[in-house]
Amino acid sequence: MARRVVVTGIGVVTSLGCEISAFWDSLCAGKSGICTLNRFDCSDYKVRFGGEVKNFDPTEHCDIDSKDVKRMDRFGQFAVVAAAKAVEQSGIEVSADDPYRYGVVIGSGIGGLHEIEDQHTRLYERGPSRVSAFMIPKLMVNAASGNISVTWGLKGPNSAVATACASATNAIGDAYKLIQNDFADVMITGGSEAALTPMGLSGFARMNALSTRNDDPTTASRPFDSGRDGFVLAEGAGICVIEELEHAKQRGAPILAEIAGYGMSADGSHMTAPDPEGRGAARAMSSALRDAKLDANQVDYVNAHGTSTPLGDVAETTAIKTVFNSHSSRLSVSSIKSQLGHLLGASGGVEFVASVMSLQDQVIPPTINLDDPDPRCDLDYVPNEARESSVRTILKNSFGFGGHNACLVIKKAD
């Protein structure tokens, strides 16, 4: 019999706060964390706003040496801070157990883009001898998982996932399977991203992937609305501690939720556009439900990928209707990207944390800015106001460039 896996700690770094209570209260209040950017001059950019983590100082959020902070890119700092909050809540003590049974899987779509840009500038302005010796260990995508492993002395499975905007959900799913199949007892997992940089912002803007509502940033992310014109680039991290159920019980850990299923697939059709029929997404959802041994009508809420792109929202709606059939009309579906923007490879981690909080508080966060629903998006997207609801089972969707699809089934703890 497969081992059961539960969530015992959660942590976030987002534009709506770095404490779970502030983050969750803001989501339920329908607040937006999206604003005009001020960390670098983007006055001549096509897009000038995003979901920025403001005034971030890692040393204010966890016990970390300032020297270590300087040896991490911003995405690595986000990951360590969010992990510290999750570890604190879970109460894990690696020193009291076998460190080879504790591991890490962290997802990131891009990794250390800040460091790449900084060192590129240094190379061409000051020469190759002035490039930082810390450049490579700061920019590599596995730096987040490596830094978490080093910080807490975790010596079990350790890997990084880079599947674009599905990265964090794939990471959590992979970590779940490692525990389920007895390769580890405890895993720190989720995603981190800090691509809100000059190159990141201009690159996505040049693809025409981003909303251009510069005059009204808080209304720019509007999943499933007729007026949507692209996603809003954001940054942050969502990390959780997951562990085998009996291990958690034995140490008296808080059991916040249970992971029950994981599914993944590929569209195999286009590098950036989703399959218009949502066939790959539907396959991943169905696989997750099959892994969880659940029927589609047992799901109460879908925490949607919901990016606010013209093609993506329609494809996801189509996929949901394919999987859930007549039950789709009874589902609650919402996208917190309407409030946070799109955190790319970290989005699934933050949305996983929000899903856990939905199970804890029996509240579904809203899709804000949904004022004129697209007729092709005809599900119940919990428009504009949070909803108290009986929630026992959640399906979490994440889809990424390259045709990556990943889904998790999360249940209320028994």
HUZI-V258903 format. One record per pair of residues at least 6 apart in sequence whose C-alpha atoms are under 7 Angstrom apart, sorted by the first residue. I is the first residue (numbers start at 1). J is the second residue. If there is no record, write none. Layout:
i-><I | I>
j-><J | J>
//
This chain:
i-><2 | 2 | 3 | 3 | 3 | 4 | 4 | 4 | 5 | 5 | 5 | 5 | 5 | 5 | 5 | 5 | 5 | 6 | 6 | 6 | 6 | 6 | 6 | 6 | 6 | 7 | 7 | 7 | 7 | 7 | 7 | 7 | 7 | 8 | 8 | 8 | 8 | 8 | 8 | 8 | 9 | 9 | 9 | 9 | 9 | 9 | 10 | 10 | 10 | 10 | 10 | 10 | 11 | 11 | 11 | 11 | 11 | 11 | 11 | 11 | 12 | 12 | 12 | 12 | 12 | 12 | 12 | 12 | 13 | 13 | 13 | 13 | 13 | 14 | 14 | 14 | 14 | 15 | 15 | 15 | 15 | 15 | 15 | 16 | 16 | 16 | 17 | 27 | 28 | 28 | 28 | 29 | 30 | 30 | 30 | 30 | 31 | 32 | 32 | 32 | 33 | 33 | 33 | 34 | 34 | 34 | 34 | 34 | 34 | 34 | 35 | 35 | 35 | 35 | 35 | 36 | 36 | 36 | 36 | 37 | 37 | 37 | 42 | 46 | 47 | 47 | 47 | 48 | 49 | 49 | 50 | 50 | 50 | 50 | 51 | 51 | 51 | 51 | 51 | 52 | 52 | 53 | 53 | 58 | 58 | 59 | 61 | 62 | 62 | 69 | 71 | 71 | 72 | 73 | 73 | 73 | 73 | 73 | 74 | 74 | 75 | 75 | 75 | 75 | 75 | 76 | 76 | 78 | 78 | 78 | 79 | 79 | 79 | 80 | 82 | 82 | 82 | 83 | 83 | 86 | 86 | 86 | 87 | 90 | 90 | 90 | 91 | 99 | 99 | 99 | 99 | 100 | 100 | 100 | 101 | 101 | 101 | 101 | 102 | 102 | 102 | 102 | 102 | 102 | 102 | 103 | 103 | 103 | 103 | 103 | 103 | 103 | 103 | 103 | 104 | 104 | 104 | 104 | 104 | 104 | 104 | 104 | 105 | 105 | 105 | 105 | 105 | 105 | 105 | 105 | 106 | 106 | 106 | 106 | 106 | 106 | 106 | 106 | 106 | 106 | 107 | 107 | 107 | 107 | 107 | 107 | 107 | 107 | 107 | 107 | 107 | 108 | 108 | 108 | 108 | 108 | 108 | 108 | 108 | 108 | 108 | 109 | 109 | 109 | 109 | 109 | 109 | 109 | 110 | 111 | 111 | 111 | 111 | 112 | 112 | 112 | 112 | 113 | 113 | 114 | 115 | 115 | 115 | 116 | 119 | 122 | 122 | 123 | 123 | 137 | 141 | 142 | 142 | 145 | 145 | 145 | 156 | 161 | 161 | 163 | 163 | 164 | 164 | 164 | 164 | 165 | 165 | 165 | 165 | 165 | 165 | 165 | 166 | 166 | 166 | 166 | 166 | 166 | 166 | 166 | 167 | 167 | 167 | 168 | 168 | 168 | 168 | 168 | 168 | 168 | 169 | 169 | 169 | 169 | 169 | 169 | 170 | 171 | 171 | 172 | 172 | 173 | 173 | 175 | 175 | 178 | 179 | 179 | 179 | 179 | 185 | 185 | 185 | 186 | 186 | 186 | 187 | 187 | 187 | 188 | 188 | 188 | 188 | 189 | 189 | 189 | 190 | 190 | 190 | 190 | 191 | 191 | 191 | 191 | 191 | 191 | 192 | 192 | 192 | 192 | 192 | 193 | 193 | 193 | 193 | 193 | 193 | 193 | 194 | 194 | 195 | 196 | 196 | 196 | 204 | 209 | 209 | 210 | 210 | 210 | 211 | 211 | 211 | 211 | 211 | 213 | 219 | 221 | 221 | 221 | 221 | 221 | 221 | 222 | 222 | 222 | 222 | 222 | 222 | 223 | 223 | 223 | 223 | 223 | 223 | 223 | 224 | 224 | 224 | 224 | 224 | 224 | 225 | 225 | 225 | 225 | 225 | 226 | 226 | 226 | 228 | 228 | 228 | 229 | 229 | 229 | 230 | 230 | 230 | 231 | 231 | 231 | 231 | 231 | 232 | 232 | 233 | 233 | 233 | 234 | 234 | 234 | 234 | 235 | 236 | 236 | 237 | 237 | 237 | 238 | 238 | 238 | 238 | 239 | 255 | 256 | 256 | 256 | 257 | 257 | 257 | 257 | 257 | 258 | 258 | 258 | 258 | 259 | 259 | 259 | 260 | 260 | 260 | 260 | 261 | 261 | 261 | 261 | 261 | 261 | 262 | 262 | 262 | 262 | 262 | 262 | 263 | 263 | 263 | 263 | 263 | 263 | 263 | 264 | 264 | 264 | 264 | 264 | 265 | 265 | 265 | 265 | 265 | 265 | 266 | 266 | 266 | 266 | 267 | 267 | 267 | 267 | 268 | 269 | 270 | 270 | 271 | 271 | 271 | 272 | 272 | 274 | 274 | 274 | 275 | 276 | 277 | 277 | 277 | 278 | 278 | 278 | 278 | 279 | 280 | 281 | 281 | 282 | 282 | 282 | 282 | 284 | 284 | 284 | 285 | 286 | 288 | 288 | 288 | 289 | 289 | 289 | 292 | 296 | 297 | 297 | 298 | 299 | 299 | 299 | 300 | 300 | 300 | 300 | 300 | 300 | 301 | 301 | 301 | 301 | 301 | 301 | 301 | 302 | 302 | 302 | 302 | 302 | 302 | 303 | 303 | 303 | 303 | 303 | 303 | 303 | 303 | 304 | 304 | 304 | 304 | 304 | 305 | 305 | 305 | 305 | 306 | 306 | 306 | 307 | 307 | 307 | 314 | 314 | 317 | 320 | 321 | 329 | 331 | 332 | 332 | 332 | 333 | 333 | 333 | 334 | 334 | 334 | 334 | 334 | 335 | 336 | 336 | 338 | 338 | 338 | 339 | 348 | 352 | 358 | 359 | 359 | 359 | 362 | 362 | 362 | 362 | 363 | 363 | 363 | 363 | 364 | 364 | 364 | 364 | 365 | 365 | 366 | 366 | 366 | 366 | 366 | 367 | 367 | 367 | 367 | 368 | 368 | 369 | 370 | 370 | 392 | 392 | 393 | 393 | 393 | 394 | 394 | 394 | 395 | 395 | 395 | 395 | 396 | 396 | 396 | 397 | 397 | 397 | 398 | 398 | 398 | 399 | 399>
j-><180 | 181 | 180 | 181 | 244 | 180 | 244 | 245 | 176 | 179 | 180 | 242 | 243 | 244 | 245 | 258 | 259 | 242 | 243 | 244 | 245 | 255 | 257 | 258 | 259 | 240 | 241 | 242 | 243 | 255 | 256 | 257 | 258 | 90 | 241 | 242 | 253 | 254 | 255 | 256 | 86 | 87 | 89 | 90 | 240 | 241 | 85 | 86 | 239 | 240 | 241 | 353 | 20 | 82 | 83 | 85 | 86 | 238 | 239 | 240 | 18 | 19 | 20 | 82 | 237 | 238 | 239 | 350 | 78 | 82 | 236 | 237 | 238 | 53 | 235 | 236 | 237 | 33 | 51 | 52 | 53 | 54 | 340 | 23 | 26 | 33 | 23 | 365 | 365 | 366 | 386 | 386 | 366 | 368 | 384 | 385 | 339 | 218 | 339 | 340 | 51 | 339 | 340 | 50 | 51 | 52 | 217 | 218 | 340 | 341 | 49 | 50 | 51 | 217 | 218 | 48 | 49 | 50 | 217 | 48 | 49 | 50 | 48 | 205 | 205 | 212 | 214 | 214 | 214 | 217 | 232 | 233 | 234 | 341 | 233 | 234 | 235 | 340 | 341 | 234 | 235 | 235 | 236 | 77 | 81 | 66 | 81 | 81 | 84 | 77 | 134 | 138 | 138 | 112 | 114 | 115 | 138 | 139 | 114 | 194 | 111 | 112 | 192 | 193 | 194 | 143 | 144 | 192 | 236 | 237 | 144 | 192 | 237 | 148 | 237 | 238 | 239 | 239 | 240 | 239 | 240 | 241 | 241 | 241 | 253 | 254 | 253 | 153 | 154 | 155 | 156 | 154 | 155 | 156 | 156 | 184 | 185 | 186 | 154 | 155 | 156 | 184 | 185 | 186 | 187 | 154 | 155 | 156 | 157 | 158 | 184 | 186 | 187 | 188 | 145 | 149 | 157 | 158 | 159 | 187 | 188 | 189 | 145 | 158 | 159 | 160 | 171 | 175 | 188 | 189 | 144 | 145 | 159 | 160 | 161 | 168 | 171 | 189 | 190 | 191 | 160 | 161 | 162 | 167 | 168 | 171 | 190 | 191 | 192 | 345 | 346 | 141 | 161 | 162 | 167 | 168 | 191 | 192 | 193 | 345 | 346 | 162 | 163 | 164 | 165 | 167 | 344 | 345 | 141 | 139 | 140 | 141 | 193 | 138 | 139 | 140 | 141 | 139 | 195 | 197 | 135 | 138 | 139 | 139 | 131 | 130 | 131 | 130 | 131 | 143 | 160 | 159 | 160 | 158 | 159 | 160 | 184 | 167 | 171 | 400 | 404 | 344 | 345 | 400 | 401 | 344 | 345 | 347 | 398 | 399 | 400 | 401 | 345 | 348 | 398 | 399 | 400 | 404 | 405 | 406 | 191 | 345 | 346 | 190 | 191 | 345 | 346 | 347 | 348 | 349 | 190 | 348 | 349 | 398 | 406 | 407 | 406 | 189 | 190 | 189 | 190 | 262 | 408 | 187 | 189 | 184 | 185 | 186 | 243 | 244 | 243 | 244 | 247 | 242 | 243 | 244 | 241 | 242 | 243 | 239 | 240 | 241 | 242 | 239 | 240 | 241 | 238 | 239 | 240 | 349 | 237 | 238 | 239 | 345 | 346 | 349 | 236 | 237 | 238 | 345 | 346 | 235 | 236 | 237 | 343 | 344 | 345 | 346 | 235 | 236 | 235 | 233 | 234 | 235 | 210 | 230 | 231 | 230 | 231 | 232 | 220 | 229 | 230 | 231 | 232 | 220 | 369 | 231 | 232 | 308 | 337 | 338 | 341 | 228 | 308 | 338 | 368 | 369 | 370 | 306 | 307 | 308 | 313 | 335 | 338 | 370 | 308 | 313 | 370 | 373 | 374 | 377 | 370 | 371 | 372 | 373 | 374 | 372 | 373 | 374 | 308 | 309 | 310 | 308 | 309 | 310 | 308 | 309 | 310 | 307 | 308 | 309 | 341 | 342 | 341 | 342 | 341 | 342 | 343 | 340 | 341 | 342 | 343 | 343 | 343 | 346 | 346 | 349 | 350 | 346 | 349 | 350 | 353 | 349 | 413 | 356 | 360 | 413 | 356 | 410 | 411 | 412 | 413 | 410 | 411 | 412 | 413 | 409 | 410 | 411 | 292 | 409 | 410 | 411 | 288 | 289 | 291 | 292 | 408 | 409 | 287 | 288 | 291 | 407 | 408 | 409 | 284 | 285 | 287 | 288 | 406 | 407 | 408 | 284 | 287 | 405 | 406 | 407 | 280 | 283 | 284 | 404 | 405 | 406 | 280 | 403 | 404 | 405 | 275 | 280 | 403 | 404 | 403 | 275 | 402 | 403 | 401 | 402 | 403 | 401 | 402 | 312 | 315 | 403 | 315 | 315 | 315 | 318 | 319 | 315 | 316 | 318 | 319 | 319 | 405 | 319 | 405 | 319 | 320 | 322 | 323 | 405 | 406 | 407 | 407 | 323 | 407 | 408 | 409 | 295 | 296 | 409 | 409 | 324 | 324 | 327 | 393 | 393 | 394 | 395 | 331 | 332 | 391 | 392 | 393 | 394 | 331 | 332 | 333 | 391 | 393 | 394 | 395 | 332 | 333 | 334 | 394 | 395 | 396 | 333 | 334 | 335 | 355 | 394 | 395 | 396 | 397 | 333 | 334 | 335 | 396 | 397 | 335 | 397 | 398 | 399 | 313 | 335 | 337 | 313 | 337 | 342 | 376 | 377 | 377 | 328 | 328 | 379 | 380 | 380 | 381 | 382 | 380 | 381 | 382 | 365 | 366 | 367 | 381 | 382 | 367 | 366 | 367 | 367 | 368 | 369 | 368 | 398 | 396 | 364 | 391 | 392 | 412 | 388 | 389 | 390 | 391 | 386 | 387 | 388 | 389 | 386 | 387 | 388 | 389 | 386 | 387 | 382 | 383 | 384 | 385 | 386 | 381 | 382 | 383 | 384 | 383 | 384 | 384 | 383 | 384 | 411 | 412 | 410 | 411 | 412 | 409 | 410 | 411 | 407 | 408 | 409 | 410 | 407 | 408 | 409 | 406 | 407 | 408 | 405 | 406 | 407 | 405 | 406>
//
